[in-house]
Amino acid sequence: MKINTRQFGEVSIDEDKIINMPDGIPGFKRQKRYVVLEKKETSPFYLFQCVDDPNLAFVVMDPLRFYPEYTLSVKDFDKTIKWEFGKEELSCFVIITIPKGKPEDMTANFMAPIVINNERKEGMQLILQGSPYSHQQLLLKEEKD
């Protein structure tokens, strides 16, 4: 299947890579189908691209890349989720914000990760309660002399 993207132009994807987001993403509730696009030249960042809207995409990354101690627990998942947490393979991404002209000030939303059940090809943006992290967590920590 081919989809259009603003960042990468037309790309081919396998339909079995499409992730259904039943609740959408806050602010984008109607857009339900996404795919994770990976390009070597943008590593460690990925594009969480809406399949049905070429203009809707989020720069995301694995939170463990910058914060290896970052974890989610069973209590973070709402009781209505039908996933068997711990028994099904999950992927976790955080949405990145890069201020124009100031990449050194990029932040990530560690309080609302996108969690994907790889087996079910289903995802959600999980809102964490009481997280020690911020919704604007600095990625590039300042070096102290």
VMD Tcl script that builds the backbone (N, CA, C; Angstrom):
set m [mol new atoms 435]
animate dup $m
set s [atomselect $m all]
$s set {name element resname resid chain x y z} {
  {N N MET 1 A 0.852 -1.175 0.000}
  {CA C MET 1 A 0.000 0.000 0.000}
  {C C MET 1 A 0.896 1.237 0.000}
  {N N LYS 2 A 0.482 2.258 -0.740}
  {CA C LYS 2 A 1.233 3.512 -0.771}
  {C C LYS 2 A 0.455 4.582 -0.007}
  {N N ILE 3 A 1.214 5.381 0.762}
  {CA C ILE 3 A 0.610 6.513 1.461}
  {C C ILE 3 A 1.460 7.745 1.179}
  {N N ASN 4 A 0.842 8.893 1.288}
  {CA C ASN 4 A 1.562 10.154 1.129}
  {C C ASN 4 A 1.910 10.704 2.502}
  {N N THR 5 A 3.117 11.273 2.586}
  {CA C THR 5 A 3.554 11.916 3.826}
  {C C THR 5 A 4.156 13.263 3.467}
  {N N ARG 6 A 4.008 14.203 4.357}
  {CA C ARG 6 A 4.595 15.521 4.119}
  {C C ARG 6 A 6.115 15.462 4.220}
  {N N GLN 7 A 6.637 14.669 5.149}
  {CA C GLN 7 A 8.078 14.622 5.388}
  {C C GLN 7 A 8.834 13.768 4.370}
  {N N PHE 8 A 8.266 12.615 3.976}
  {CA C PHE 8 A 8.989 11.667 3.133}
  {C C PHE 8 A 8.377 11.481 1.746}
  {N N GLY 9 A 7.324 12.231 1.422}
  {CA C GLY 9 A 6.657 12.047 0.137}
  {C C GLY 9 A 5.863 10.749 0.130}
  {N N GLU 10 A 5.753 10.123 -1.013}
  {CA C GLU 10 A 5.007 8.864 -1.109}
  {C C GLU 10 A 5.888 7.717 -0.631}
  {N N VAL 11 A 5.341 6.891 0.244}
  {CA C VAL 11 A 6.074 5.731 0.751}
  {C C VAL 11 A 5.193 4.492 0.667}
  {N N SER 12 A 5.841 3.359 0.512}
  {CA C SER 12 A 5.130 2.080 0.504}
  {C C SER 12 A 5.189 1.492 1.905}
  {N N ILE 13 A 4.060 0.997 2.358}
  {CA C ILE 13 A 4.008 0.346 3.672}
  {C C ILE 13 A 3.280 -0.983 3.535}
  {N N ASP 14 A 3.575 -1.898 4.418}
  {CA C ASP 14 A 2.822 -3.144 4.495}
  {C C ASP 14 A 1.563 -2.859 5.298}
  {N N GLU 15 A 0.429 -3.296 4.786}
  {CA C GLU 15 A -0.829 -3.035 5.493}
  {C C GLU 15 A -0.839 -3.642 6.892}
  {N N ASP 16 A -0.077 -4.717 7.095}
  {CA C ASP 16 A -0.049 -5.341 8.420}
  {C C ASP 16 A 0.762 -4.535 9.426}
  {N N LYS 17 A 1.371 -3.430 9.002}
  {CA C LYS 17 A 2.112 -2.536 9.908}
  {C C LYS 17 A 1.221 -1.402 10.434}
  {N N ILE 18 A 0.001 -1.307 9.914}
  {CA C ILE 18 A -0.900 -0.228 10.339}
  {C C ILE 18 A -1.370 -0.481 11.763}
  {N N ILE 19 A -1.284 0.563 12.578}
  {CA C ILE 19 A -1.676 0.501 13.985}
  {C C ILE 19 A -2.997 1.245 14.137}
  {N N ASN 20 A -3.969 0.551 14.676}
  {CA C ASN 20 A -5.276 1.170 14.933}
  {C C ASN 20 A -5.242 1.828 16.307}
  {N N MET 21 A -5.620 3.102 16.339}
  {CA C MET 21 A -5.705 3.849 17.596}
  {C C MET 21 A -7.195 4.093 17.835}
  {N N PRO 22 A -7.904 3.185 18.518}
  {CA C PRO 22 A -9.363 3.299 18.665}
  {C C PRO 22 A -9.833 4.635 19.226}
  {N N ASP 23 A -9.056 5.228 20.132}
  {CA C ASP 23 A -9.428 6.515 20.725}
  {C C ASP 23 A -8.715 7.686 20.062}
  {N N GLY 24 A -7.967 7.423 18.998}
  {CA C GLY 24 A -7.190 8.475 18.368}
  {C C GLY 24 A -6.120 8.987 19.324}
  {N N ILE 25 A -5.669 10.184 19.055}
  {CA C ILE 25 A -4.720 10.881 19.920}
  {C C ILE 25 A -5.424 12.157 20.361}
  {N N PRO 26 A -5.323 12.547 21.638}
  {CA C PRO 26 A -5.993 13.780 22.065}
  {C C PRO 26 A -5.722 14.930 21.093}
  {N N GLY 27 A -6.806 15.551 20.649}
  {CA C GLY 27 A -6.707 16.618 19.659}
  {C C GLY 27 A -6.870 16.119 18.230}
  {N N PHE 28 A -6.772 14.793 18.059}
  {CA C PHE 28 A -6.890 14.181 16.733}
  {C C PHE 28 A -7.704 12.890 16.848}
  {N N LYS 29 A -8.866 12.980 17.455}
  {CA C LYS 29 A -9.700 11.811 17.768}
  {C C LYS 29 A -10.209 11.069 16.536}
  {N N ARG 30 A -10.368 11.781 15.423}
  {CA C ARG 30 A -10.938 11.143 14.220}
  {C C ARG 30 A -9.916 10.342 13.431}
  {N N GLN 31 A -8.645 10.658 13.615}
  {CA C GLN 31 A -7.592 9.944 12.896}
  {C C GLN 31 A -7.211 8.717 13.710}
  {N N LYS 32 A -7.468 7.549 13.158}
  {CA C LYS 32 A -7.333 6.305 13.919}
  {C C LYS 32 A -6.232 5.369 13.424}
  {N N ARG 33 A -5.752 5.574 12.191}
  {CA C ARG 33 A -4.786 4.625 11.633}
  {C C ARG 33 A -3.426 5.295 11.434}
  {N N TYR 34 A -2.390 4.661 11.992}
  {CA C TYR 34 A -1.037 5.208 11.955}
  {C C TYR 34 A -0.047 4.109 11.589}
  {N N VAL 35 A 1.130 4.553 11.214}
  {CA C VAL 35 A 2.227 3.626 10.961}
  {C C VAL 35 A 3.507 4.286 11.469}
  {N N VAL 36 A 4.421 3.474 11.967}
  {CA C VAL 36 A 5.716 3.970 12.422}
  {C C VAL 36 A 6.670 3.877 11.237}
  {N N LEU 37 A 7.167 5.036 10.795}
  {CA C LEU 37 A 8.118 5.076 9.681}
  {C C LEU 37 A 9.518 5.301 10.225}
  {N N GLU 38 A 10.435 4.532 9.714}
  {CA C GLU 38 A 11.823 4.602 10.174}
  {C C GLU 38 A 12.727 4.876 8.982}
  {N N LYS 39 A 13.590 5.847 9.135}
  {CA C LYS 39 A 14.597 6.163 8.117}
  {C C LYS 39 A 15.945 6.185 8.816}
  {N N LYS 40 A 16.940 5.546 8.212}
  {CA C LYS 40 A 18.274 5.508 8.814}
  {C C LYS 40 A 18.803 6.893 9.160}
  {N N GLU 41 A 18.568 7.842 8.251}
  {CA C GLU 41 A 19.127 9.182 8.439}
  {C C GLU 41 A 18.449 9.976 9.548}
  {N N THR 42 A 17.312 9.525 10.062}
  {CA C THR 42 A 16.647 10.257 11.145}
  {C C THR 42 A 16.747 9.524 12.489}
  {N N SER 43 A 17.475 8.409 12.515}
  {CA C SER 43 A 17.638 7.645 13.750}
  {C C SER 43 A 18.270 8.540 14.823}
  {N N PRO 44 A 17.827 8.493 16.058}
  {CA C PRO 44 A 16.937 7.548 16.733}
  {C C PRO 44 A 15.464 7.956 16.703}
  {N N PHE 45 A 15.122 8.862 15.806}
  {CA C PHE 45 A 13.746 9.349 15.743}
  {C C PHE 45 A 12.964 8.626 14.652}
  {N N TYR 46 A 11.677 8.462 14.902}
  {CA C TYR 46 A 10.761 7.828 13.959}
  {C C TYR 46 A 9.643 8.822 13.656}
  {N N LEU 47 A 8.873 8.501 12.639}
  {CA C LEU 47 A 7.704 9.299 12.312}
  {C C LEU 47 A 6.471 8.446 12.577}
  {N N PHE 48 A 5.591 8.913 13.442}
  {CA C PHE 48 A 4.318 8.242 13.705}
  {C C PHE 48 A 3.314 8.920 12.777}
  {N N GLN 49 A 3.148 8.346 11.601}
  {CA C GLN 49 A 2.433 8.952 10.496}
  {C C GLN 49 A 0.995 8.465 10.424}
  {N N CYS 50 A 0.065 9.402 10.320}
  {CA C CYS 50 A -1.334 9.054 10.094}
  {C C CYS 50 A -1.459 8.538 8.657}
  {N N VAL 51 A -2.057 7.384 8.514}
  {CA C VAL 51 A -2.211 6.759 7.200}
  {C C VAL 51 A -3.184 7.552 6.327}
  {N N ASP 52 A -4.203 8.146 6.933}
  {CA C ASP 52 A -5.271 8.799 6.184}
  {C C ASP 52 A -5.102 10.307 6.026}
  {N N ASP 53 A -4.065 10.888 6.630}
  {CA C ASP 53 A -3.840 12.324 6.537}
  {C C ASP 53 A -2.340 12.586 6.385}
  {N N PRO 54 A -1.876 12.906 5.172}
  {CA C PRO 54 A -0.442 13.089 4.955}
  {C C PRO 54 A 0.163 14.229 5.767}
  {N N ASN 55 A -0.666 15.146 6.243}
  {CA C ASN 55 A -0.167 16.282 7.012}
  {C C ASN 55 A -0.098 16.039 8.516}
  {N N LEU 56 A -0.541 14.868 8.957}
  {CA C LEU 56 A -0.539 14.572 10.387}
  {C C LEU 56 A 0.507 13.506 10.697}
  {N N ALA 57 A 1.543 13.924 11.380}
  {CA C ALA 57 A 2.604 13.007 11.796}
  {C C ALA 57 A 3.273 13.574 13.034}
  {N N PHE 58 A 3.778 12.691 13.860}
  {CA C PHE 58 A 4.464 13.070 15.090}
  {C C PHE 58 A 5.870 12.488 15.063}
  {N N VAL 59 A 6.848 13.287 15.434}
  {CA C VAL 59 A 8.196 12.764 15.614}
  {C C VAL 59 A 8.189 12.065 16.963}
  {N N VAL 60 A 8.615 10.807 16.974}
  {CA C VAL 60 A 8.611 10.012 18.202}
  {C C VAL 60 A 9.950 9.300 18.355}
  {N N MET 61 A 10.168 8.796 19.548}
  {CA C MET 61 A 11.366 7.992 19.802}
  {C C MET 61 A 11.101 7.050 20.968}
  {N N ASP 62 A 11.947 6.066 21.089}
  {CA C ASP 62 A 11.916 5.147 22.219}
  {C C ASP 62 A 12.437 5.916 23.430}
  {N N PRO 63 A 11.649 6.031 24.501}
  {CA C PRO 63 A 12.095 6.824 25.656}
  {C C PRO 63 A 13.352 6.275 26.326}
  {N N LEU 64 A 13.615 4.983 26.161}
  {CA C LEU 64 A 14.785 4.384 26.795}
  {C C LEU 64 A 16.085 4.875 26.175}
  {N N ARG 65 A 15.996 5.450 25.005}
  {CA C ARG 65 A 17.185 5.969 24.318}
  {C C ARG 65 A 17.869 7.064 25.139}
  {N N PHE 66 A 17.079 7.927 25.777}
  {CA C PHE 66 A 17.632 9.025 26.572}
  {C C PHE 66 A 17.468 8.802 28.078}
  {N N TYR 67 A 16.453 8.023 28.456}
  {CA C TYR 67 A 16.183 7.760 29.877}
  {C C TYR 67 A 16.009 6.251 30.069}
  {N N PRO 68 A 17.126 5.498 30.201}
  {CA C PRO 68 A 17.051 4.038 30.282}
  {C C PRO 68 A 16.268 3.513 31.496}
  {N N GLU 69 A 16.063 4.358 32.489}
  {CA C GLU 69 A 15.331 3.921 33.689}
  {C C GLU 69 A 13.810 4.087 33.539}
  {N N TYR 70 A 13.343 4.657 32.427}
  {CA C TYR 70 A 11.917 4.920 32.210}
  {C C TYR 70 A 11.156 3.601 32.142}
  {N N THR 71 A 10.075 3.497 32.935}
  {CA C THR 71 A 9.265 2.271 32.925}
  {C C THR 71 A 7.781 2.609 33.001}
  {N N LEU 72 A 6.985 1.656 32.563}
  {CA C LEU 72 A 5.535 1.705 32.735}
  {C C LEU 72 A 5.181 0.507 33.601}
  {N N SER 73 A 4.107 0.630 34.350}
  {CA C SER 73 A 3.689 -0.496 35.172}
  {C C SER 73 A 2.223 -0.808 34.910}
  {N N VAL 74 A 1.785 -1.943 35.409}
  {CA C VAL 74 A 0.406 -2.380 35.218}
  {C C VAL 74 A -0.575 -1.309 35.697}
  {N N LYS 75 A -0.263 -0.624 36.788}
  {CA C LYS 75 A -1.183 0.383 37.333}
  {C C LYS 75 A -1.362 1.582 36.391}
  {N N ASP 76 A -0.432 1.755 35.442}
  {CA C ASP 76 A -0.552 2.844 34.473}
  {C C ASP 76 A -1.639 2.582 33.430}
  {N N PHE 77 A -2.040 1.331 33.298}
  {CA C PHE 77 A -3.021 0.972 32.285}
  {C C PHE 77 A -4.428 0.987 32.868}
  {N N ASP 78 A -5.316 1.623 32.132}
  {CA C ASP 78 A -6.720 1.709 32.533}
  {C C ASP 78 A -7.337 0.318 32.539}
  {N N LYS 79 A -8.248 0.066 33.469}
  {CA C LYS 79 A -8.870 -1.252 33.586}
  {C C LYS 79 A -9.685 -1.654 32.355}
  {N N THR 80 A -10.040 -0.701 31.512}
  {CA C THR 80 A -10.842 -1.033 30.334}
  {C C THR 80 A -10.008 -1.595 29.184}
  {N N ILE 81 A -8.682 -1.505 29.301}
  {CA C ILE 81 A -7.831 -2.041 28.239}
  {C C ILE 81 A -7.874 -3.557 28.295}
  {N N LYS 82 A -8.075 -4.168 27.159}
  {CA C LYS 82 A -8.223 -5.622 27.096}
  {C C LYS 82 A -6.875 -6.331 26.890}
  {N N TRP 83 A -5.782 -5.589 26.910}
  {CA C TRP 83 A -4.477 -6.191 26.701}
  {C C TRP 83 A -4.040 -6.938 27.949}
  {N N GLU 84 A -3.272 -7.975 27.743}
  {CA C GLU 84 A -2.695 -8.699 28.873}
  {C C GLU 84 A -1.294 -8.143 29.100}
  {N N PHE 85 A -1.240 -7.084 29.888}
  {CA C PHE 85 A 0.029 -6.402 30.139}
  {C C PHE 85 A 1.043 -7.399 30.700}
  {N N GLY 86 A 2.193 -7.437 30.082}
  {CA C GLY 86 A 3.237 -8.358 30.514}
  {C C GLY 86 A 3.242 -9.642 29.710}
  {N N LYS 87 A 2.123 -9.928 29.019}
  {CA C LYS 87 A 2.056 -11.156 28.230}
  {C C LYS 87 A 2.090 -10.872 26.739}
  {N N GLU 88 A 1.833 -9.645 26.362}
  {CA C GLU 88 A 1.842 -9.285 24.951}
  {C C GLU 88 A 2.961 -8.274 24.717}
  {N N GLU 89 A 3.577 -8.354 23.561}
  {CA C GLU 89 A 4.697 -7.471 23.256}
  {C C GLU 89 A 4.219 -6.047 23.002}
  {N N LEU 90 A 4.755 -5.126 23.785}
  {CA C LEU 90 A 4.382 -3.720 23.667}
  {C C LEU 90 A 5.584 -2.894 23.227}
  {N N SER 91 A 5.308 -1.849 22.465}
  {CA C SER 91 A 6.318 -0.847 22.128}
  {C C SER 91 A 5.869 0.460 22.750}
  {N N CYS 92 A 6.816 1.285 23.093}
  {CA C CYS 92 A 6.508 2.562 23.721}
  {C C CYS 92 A 7.284 3.664 23.013}
  {N N PHE 93 A 6.590 4.753 22.713}
  {CA C PHE 93 A 7.211 5.910 22.079}
  {C C PHE 93 A 6.763 7.164 22.805}
  {N N VAL 94 A 7.620 8.169 22.805}
  {CA C VAL 94 A 7.242 9.484 23.332}
  {C C VAL 94 A 7.285 10.478 22.183}
  {N N ILE 95 A 6.361 11.440 22.213}
  {CA C ILE 95 A 6.285 12.461 21.168}
  {C C ILE 95 A 7.304 13.550 21.459}
  {N N ILE 96 A 8.048 13.923 20.426}
  {CA C ILE 96 A 9.123 14.898 20.526}
  {C C ILE 96 A 8.642 16.264 20.034}
  {N N THR 97 A 9.067 17.312 20.716}
  {CA C THR 97 A 8.849 18.684 20.259}
  {C C THR 97 A 10.215 19.325 20.067}
  {N N ILE 98 A 10.447 19.841 18.861}
  {CA C ILE 98 A 11.720 20.486 18.555}
  {C C ILE 98 A 11.437 21.952 18.225}
  {N N PRO 99 A 11.816 22.871 19.127}
  {CA C PRO 99 A 11.576 24.292 18.845}
  {C C PRO 99 A 12.317 24.726 17.582}
  {N N LYS 100 A 11.645 25.498 16.751}
  {CA C LYS 100 A 12.229 25.965 15.494}
  {C C LYS 100 A 13.551 26.698 15.745}
  {N N GLY 101 A 14.598 26.204 15.089}
  {CA C GLY 101 A 15.911 26.832 15.201}
  {C C GLY 101 A 16.660 26.538 16.486}
  {N N LYS 102 A 16.072 25.731 17.380}
  {CA C LYS 102 A 16.726 25.435 18.662}
  {C C LYS 102 A 16.633 23.931 18.977}
  {N N PRO 103 A 17.231 23.080 18.144}
  {CA C PRO 103 A 17.133 21.641 18.389}
  {C C PRO 103 A 17.702 21.209 19.738}
  {N N GLU 104 A 18.620 22.005 20.279}
  {CA C GLU 104 A 19.199 21.665 21.589}
  {C C GLU 104 A 18.168 21.762 22.721}
  {N N ASP 105 A 17.048 22.430 22.470}
  {CA C ASP 105 A 15.986 22.571 23.471}
  {C C ASP 105 A 14.839 21.588 23.268}
  {N N MET 106 A 15.076 20.539 22.469}
  {CA C MET 106 A 13.991 19.577 22.217}
  {C C MET 106 A 13.556 18.894 23.505}
  {N N THR 107 A 12.258 18.628 23.560}
  {CA C THR 107 A 11.664 17.963 24.717}
  {C C THR 107 A 10.833 16.771 24.240}
  {N N ALA 108 A 10.455 15.939 25.188}
  {CA C ALA 108 A 9.607 14.785 24.895}
  {C C ALA 108 A 8.511 14.701 25.943}
  {N N ASN 109 A 7.366 14.222 25.522}
  {CA C ASN 109 A 6.229 14.069 26.431}
  {C C ASN 109 A 6.284 12.683 27.075}
  {N N PHE 110 A 6.958 12.611 28.213}
  {CA C PHE 110 A 7.101 11.352 28.937}
  {C C PHE 110 A 5.861 11.035 29.786}
  {N N MET 111 A 4.967 12.003 29.951}
  {CA C MET 111 A 3.751 11.779 30.751}
  {C C MET 111 A 2.614 11.183 29.932}
  {N N ALA 112 A 2.759 11.167 28.612}
  {CA C ALA 112 A 1.698 10.621 27.758}
  {C C ALA 112 A 2.325 9.835 26.605}
  {N N PRO 113 A 2.947 8.693 26.924}
  {CA C PRO 113 A 3.581 7.902 25.869}
  {C C PRO 113 A 2.538 7.242 24.960}
  {N N ILE 114 A 2.964 6.966 23.748}
  {CA C ILE 114 A 2.148 6.159 22.837}
  {C C ILE 114 A 2.596 4.725 23.048}
  {N N VAL 115 A 1.644 3.884 23.447}
  {CA C VAL 115 A 1.936 2.487 23.713}
  {C C VAL 115 A 1.244 1.656 22.639}
  {N N ILE 116 A 2.002 0.751 22.041}
  {CA C ILE 116 A 1.476 -0.064 20.949}
  {C C ILE 116 A 1.557 -1.536 21.321}
  {N N ASN 117 A 0.436 -2.217 21.170}
  {CA C ASN 117 A 0.391 -3.660 21.330}
  {C C ASN 117 A 0.739 -4.237 19.960}
  {N N ASN 118 A 1.965 -4.752 19.833}
  {CA C ASN 118 A 2.450 -5.220 18.533}
  {C C ASN 118 A 1.691 -6.430 18.012}
  {N N GLU 119 A 1.192 -7.249 18.908}
  {CA C GLU 119 A 0.430 -8.434 18.519}
  {C C GLU 119 A -0.920 -8.048 17.918}
  {N N ARG 120 A -1.594 -7.134 18.561}
  {CA C ARG 120 A -2.932 -6.717 18.124}
  {C C ARG 120 A -2.916 -5.590 17.094}
  {N N LYS 121 A -1.738 -4.964 16.908}
  {CA C LYS 121 A -1.626 -3.795 16.020}
  {C C LYS 121 A -2.601 -2.712 16.465}
  {N N GLU 122 A -2.585 -2.476 17.768}
  {CA C GLU 122 A -3.480 -1.501 18.380}
  {C C GLU 122 A -2.658 -0.626 19.317}
  {N N GLY 123 A -2.997 0.662 19.375}
  {CA C GLY 123 A -2.241 1.560 20.224}
  {C C GLY 123 A -3.125 2.559 20.934}
  {N N MET 124 A -2.493 3.278 21.851}
  {CA C MET 124 A -3.191 4.326 22.587}
  {C C MET 124 A -2.159 5.294 23.143}
  {N N GLN 125 A -2.607 6.514 23.390}
  {CA C GLN 125 A -1.748 7.444 24.113}
  {C C GLN 125 A -2.147 7.321 25.572}
  {N N LEU 126 A -1.238 6.827 26.359}
  {CA C LEU 126 A -1.478 6.545 27.765}
  {C C LEU 126 A -1.154 7.787 28.587}
  {N N ILE 127 A -2.093 8.261 29.389}
  {CA C ILE 127 A -1.864 9.418 30.248}
  {C C ILE 127 A -1.458 8.896 31.627}
  {N N LEU 128 A -0.211 9.142 32.001}
  {CA C LEU 128 A 0.307 8.644 33.279}
  {C C LEU 128 A -0.074 9.583 34.415}
  {N N GLN 129 A -0.405 9.018 35.538}
  {CA C GLN 129 A -0.728 9.781 36.744}
  {C C GLN 129 A 0.446 9.666 37.707}
  {N N GLY 130 A 0.866 10.786 38.247}
  {CA C GLY 130 A 1.929 10.765 39.259}
  {C C GLY 130 A 3.298 10.391 38.717}
  {N N SER 131 A 3.552 10.665 37.463}
  {CA C SER 131 A 4.848 10.334 36.872}
  {C C SER 131 A 5.918 11.312 37.367}
  {N N PRO 132 A 7.126 10.825 37.606}
  {CA C PRO 132 A 8.206 11.739 37.989}
  {C C PRO 132 A 8.746 12.519 36.781}
  {N N TYR 133 A 8.254 12.188 35.595}
  {CA C TYR 133 A 8.707 12.846 34.369}
  {C C TYR 133 A 7.743 13.951 33.970}
  {N N SER 134 A 8.187 14.746 33.007}
  {CA C SER 134 A 7.417 15.898 32.559}
  {C C SER 134 A 6.821 15.655 31.173}
  {N N HIS 135 A 5.830 16.477 30.849}
  {CA C HIS 135 A 5.304 16.461 29.486}
  {C C HIS 135 A 6.230 17.261 28.567}
  {N N GLN 136 A 7.225 17.916 29.153}
  {CA C GLN 136 A 8.250 18.654 28.406}
  {C C GLN 136 A 9.630 18.280 28.944}
  {N N GLN 137 A 9.898 16.983 28.974}
  {CA C GLN 137 A 11.155 16.462 29.505}
  {C C GLN 137 A 12.301 16.794 28.554}
  {N N LEU 138 A 13.291 17.528 29.066}
  {CA C LEU 138 A 14.467 17.854 28.241}
  {C C LEU 138 A 15.195 16.578 27.853}
  {N N LEU 139 A 15.599 16.497 26.595}
  {CA C LEU 139 A 16.322 15.310 26.128}
  {C C LEU 139 A 17.820 15.478 26.197}
  {N N LEU 140 A 18.290 16.664 25.913}
  {CA C LEU 140 A 19.721 16.922 25.936}
  {C C LEU 140 A 20.050 17.623 27.254}
  {N N LYS 141 A 20.499 16.833 28.198}
  {CA C LYS 141 A 20.824 17.360 29.527}
  {C C LYS 141 A 22.055 18.243 29.438}
  {N N GLU 142 A 22.029 19.332 30.206}
  {CA C GLU 142 A 23.170 20.250 30.207}
  {C C GLU 142 A 24.368 19.586 30.849}
  {N N GLU 143 A 25.518 19.808 30.236}
  {CA C GLU 143 A 26.773 19.317 30.786}
  {C C GLU 143 A 27.247 20.277 31.872}
  {N N LYS 144 A 27.638 19.740 33.008}
  {CA C LYS 144 A 28.172 20.557 34.106}
  {C C LYS 144 A 29.698 20.481 34.084}
  {N N ASP 145 A 30.336 21.642 34.219}
  {CA C ASP 145 A 31.806 21.669 34.221}
  {C C ASP 145 A 32.347 21.172 35.536}
}
mol reanalyze $m
mol bondsrecalc $m
mol representation Tube
mol addrep $m
